[in-house]
């Protein structure tokens, strides 16, 4: 088993140029956990044991966990189902943000200033959230998205539900 105790950098760093890449899938809601036992796409057993700083920084797409010979083993955050919520103006954006926050849901900025992304757990789609957004009169669609943690609005990424 290969052990990662610190993030070595990202695939875009020059020191990883020319290396093969093997990915380890880390689900969006696992990205802020210290301990992982995973299998890479190529079948490598990977143990991840990180310090407390990961609780706020998190693992990100293309973080390099370990180098094994001529292969960099890096993080892949797979696509996940999410509600993509589009609003028309700043007043409705404030209302939507309030309601999402009131549900303690994780939320990300979307592609525009008035778009929000609320990821769902694969096994649990939050139908009441969809109904609430529709009641407010905003467009909401369930889509498969690749989350960008740099666009996180929530203070933490978690799987908190009521």
Secondary structure, DSSP 8 states (H G I E B T S, - for coil): -EEESS--EETTSGGGTT-EEEEEE--GGGTT-SEEEEE-TT--EEEEE--TTHHHH---TTEEEEEETTEEEEEE---EEEEEEE-SSHHHHHHHHHHHHHTT---EE-SSTTEEEEE-BTTB--HHHHHHHHHHT-EEEEEEE---GGGB-SSS------
